[in-house]
Amino acid sequence: MSLWSRLHDAIEREGETFTLAGTQYRGMIQMLESSKMRLYLDDVEIAGLSRPVLLLTVASDVPLTAGAAITRDSRSFTIQRIYIHRLRNNQCIKTAVLG
């Protein structure tokens, strides 16, 4: 079993459901602590965010776009920035900062 398939299986098994453009997907969602925000955003972006700020990890086939809204637990969050993680030049997973 490849690392790619293990990551996707873990997201499907352990992830929680969210809605993006009317379609439900699964992803790992966690709070992004203030001390780690600078790993993903610059100071201007951090200042403009409302709290809480979340970090979403999804399978590579989920169609994330910056500025799109996702709904989780009846709350809407806007995708601020997307990071694509690659393994041997193939998309493996995506990480998005939600604010």
DONUGU-843667 format. One record per residue (C-alpha): residue number from 1; residue in one letter; chain; z, x, y. Coordinates in pm, whole numbers. Example, Ala and Ser with C-alpha at 12.3 -4.5 7.8 and 13.67 -1.06 7.14 Angstrom:
2
fido=1 | gugu=A | tivex=A | Z=780 | X=1230 | Y=-450
fido=2 | gugu=S | tivex=A | Z=714 | X=1367 | Y=-106
This chain:
99
fido=1 | gugu=M | tivex=A | Z=0 | X=0 | Y=0
fido=2 | gugu=S | tivex=A | Z=-103 | X=149 | Y=334
fido=3 | gugu=L | tivex=A | Z=118 | X=184 | Y=640
fido=4 | gugu=W | tivex=A | Z=-105 | X=-67 | Y=822
fido=5 | gugu=S | tivex=A | Z=-52 | X=-335 | Y=558
fido=6 | gugu=R | tivex=A | Z=322 | X=-265 | Y=539
fido=7 | gugu=L | tivex=A | Z=357 | X=-310 | Y=917
fido=8 | gugu=H | tivex=A | Z=159 | X=-634 | Y=910
fido=9 | gugu=D | tivex=A | Z=362 | X=-762 | Y=614
fido=10 | gugu=A | tivex=A | Z=689 | X=-680 | Y=791
fido=11 | gugu=I | tivex=A | Z=577 | X=-868 | Y=1103
fido=12 | gugu=E | tivex=A | Z=476 | X=-1171 | Y=895
fido=13 | gugu=R | tivex=A | Z=799 | X=-1163 | Y=696
fido=14 | gugu=E | tivex=A | Z=1054 | X=-1079 | Y=967
fido=15 | gugu=G | tivex=A | Z=881 | X=-1183 | Y=1290
fido=16 | gugu=E | tivex=A | Z=945 | X=-1496 | Y=1489
fido=17 | gugu=T | tivex=A | Z=694 | X=-1755 | Y=1602
fido=18 | gugu=F | tivex=A | Z=550 | X=-1771 | Y=1953
fido=19 | gugu=T | tivex=A | Z=260 | X=-1961 | Y=2108
fido=20 | gugu=L | tivex=A | Z=-34 | X=-1797 | Y=2283
fido=21 | gugu=A | tivex=A | Z=-318 | X=-2015 | Y=2418
fido=22 | gugu=G | tivex=A | Z=-214 | X=-2307 | Y=2198
fido=23 | gugu=T | tivex=A | Z=-209 | X=-2104 | Y=1876
fido=24 | gugu=Q | tivex=A | Z=104 | X=-1991 | Y=1694
fido=25 | gugu=Y | tivex=A | Z=147 | X=-1627 | Y=1595
fido=26 | gugu=R | tivex=A | Z=432 | X=-1417 | Y=1459
fido=27 | gugu=G | tivex=A | Z=577 | X=-1107 | Y=1618
fido=28 | gugu=M | tivex=A | Z=886 | X=-898 | Y=1654
fido=29 | gugu=I | tivex=A | Z=1054 | X=-977 | Y=1985
fido=30 | gugu=Q | tivex=A | Z=1338 | X=-779 | Y=2137
fido=31 | gugu=M | tivex=A | Z=1504 | X=-738 | Y=2473
fido=32 | gugu=L | tivex=A | Z=1374 | X=-442 | Y=2671
fido=33 | gugu=E | tivex=A | Z=1676 | X=-268 | Y=2817
fido=34 | gugu=S | tivex=A | Z=1666 | X=-150 | Y=3179
fido=35 | gugu=S | tivex=A | Z=1711 | X=210 | Y=3066
fido=36 | gugu=K | tivex=A | Z=1388 | X=195 | Y=2861
fido=37 | gugu=M | tivex=A | Z=1166 | X=-2 | Y=3100
fido=38 | gugu=R | tivex=A | Z=1031 | X=317 | Y=3258
fido=39 | gugu=L | tivex=A | Z=877 | X=409 | Y=2924
fido=40 | gugu=Y | tivex=A | Z=639 | X=116 | Y=2967
fido=41 | gugu=L | tivex=A | Z=623 | X=28 | Y=3340
fido=42 | gugu=D | tivex=A | Z=632 | X=199 | Y=3676
fido=43 | gugu=D | tivex=A | Z=893 | X=129 | Y=3946
fido=44 | gugu=V | tivex=A | Z=677 | X=-123 | Y=4135
fido=45 | gugu=E | tivex=A | Z=612 | X=-326 | Y=3819
fido=46 | gugu=I | tivex=A | Z=980 | X=-318 | Y=3724
fido=47 | gugu=A | tivex=A | Z=1085 | X=-443 | Y=4069
fido=48 | gugu=G | tivex=A | Z=852 | X=-743 | Y=4042
fido=49 | gugu=L | tivex=A | Z=975 | X=-863 | Y=3703
fido=50 | gugu=S | tivex=A | Z=1213 | X=-1148 | Y=3643
fido=51 | gugu=R | tivex=A | Z=1472 | X=-1101 | Y=3373
fido=52 | gugu=P | tivex=A | Z=1488 | X=-1101 | Y=3076
fido=53 | gugu=V | tivex=A | Z=1212 | X=-855 | Y=2997
fido=54 | gugu=L | tivex=A | Z=1100 | X=-861 | Y=2635
fido=55 | gugu=L | tivex=A | Z=907 | X=-626 | Y=2412
fido=56 | gugu=L | tivex=A | Z=670 | X=-797 | Y=2167
fido=57 | gugu=T | tivex=A | Z=520 | X=-622 | Y=1863
fido=58 | gugu=V | tivex=A | Z=237 | X=-799 | Y=1683
fido=59 | gugu=A | tivex=A | Z=-38 | X=-734 | Y=1431
fido=60 | gugu=S | tivex=A | Z=-352 | X=-572 | Y=1566
fido=61 | gugu=D | tivex=A | Z=-557 | X=-891 | Y=1527
fido=62 | gugu=V | tivex=A | Z=-351 | X=-1100 | Y=1772
fido=63 | gugu=P | tivex=A | Z=-566 | X=-1153 | Y=2087
fido=64 | gugu=L | tivex=A | Z=-326 | X=-1037 | Y=2360
fido=65 | gugu=T | tivex=A | Z=-451 | X=-1013 | Y=2718
fido=66 | gugu=A | tivex=A | Z=-261 | X=-901 | Y=3026
fido=67 | gugu=G | tivex=A | Z=-165 | X=-1194 | Y=3244
fido=68 | gugu=A | tivex=A | Z=-170 | X=-1447 | Y=2959
fido=69 | gugu=A | tivex=A | Z=137 | X=-1662 | Y=2901
fido=70 | gugu=I | tivex=A | Z=325 | X=-1689 | Y=2575
fido=71 | gugu=T | tivex=A | Z=588 | X=-1948 | Y=2492
fido=72 | gugu=R | tivex=A | Z=897 | X=-1867 | Y=2289
fido=73 | gugu=D | tivex=A | Z=1195 | X=-2099 | Y=2247
fido=74 | gugu=S | tivex=A | Z=1057 | X=-2333 | Y=2517
fido=75 | gugu=R | tivex=A | Z=1040 | X=-2048 | Y=2772
fido=76 | gugu=S | tivex=A | Z=723 | X=-1899 | Y=2912
fido=77 | gugu=F | tivex=A | Z=670 | X=-1528 | Y=2956
fido=78 | gugu=T | tivex=A | Z=374 | X=-1346 | Y=3108
fido=79 | gugu=I | tivex=A | Z=219 | X=-1046 | Y=2935
fido=80 | gugu=Q | tivex=A | Z=259 | X=-760 | Y=3182
fido=81 | gugu=R | tivex=A | Z=111 | X=-471 | Y=2988
fido=82 | gugu=I | tivex=A | Z=-33 | X=-413 | Y=2640
fido=83 | gugu=Y | tivex=A | Z=-22 | X=-97 | Y=2432
fido=84 | gugu=I | tivex=A | Z=-242 | X=-48 | Y=2126
fido=85 | gugu=H | tivex=A | Z=-101 | X=180 | Y=1859
fido=86 | gugu=R | tivex=A | Z=-356 | X=352 | Y=1640
fido=87 | gugu=L | tivex=A | Z=-346 | X=515 | Y=1301
fido=88 | gugu=R | tivex=A | Z=-640 | X=740 | Y=1223
fido=89 | gugu=N | tivex=A | Z=-831 | X=587 | Y=1512
fido=90 | gugu=N | tivex=A | Z=-785 | X=231 | Y=1379
fido=91 | gugu=Q | tivex=A | Z=-574 | X=-28 | Y=1559
fido=92 | gugu=C | tivex=A | Z=-248 | X=-63 | Y=1373
fido=93 | gugu=I | tivex=A | Z=-20 | X=-281 | Y=1589
fido=94 | gugu=K | tivex=A | Z=4 | X=-393 | Y=1950
fido=95 | gugu=T | tivex=A | Z=308 | X=-384 | Y=2174
fido=96 | gugu=A | tivex=A | Z=332 | X=-597 | Y=2488
fido=97 | gugu=V | tivex=A | Z=583 | X=-607 | Y=2772
fido=98 | gugu=L | tivex=A | Z=670 | X=-965 | Y=2865
fido=99 | gugu=G | tivex=A | Z=827 | X=-1064 | Y=3193
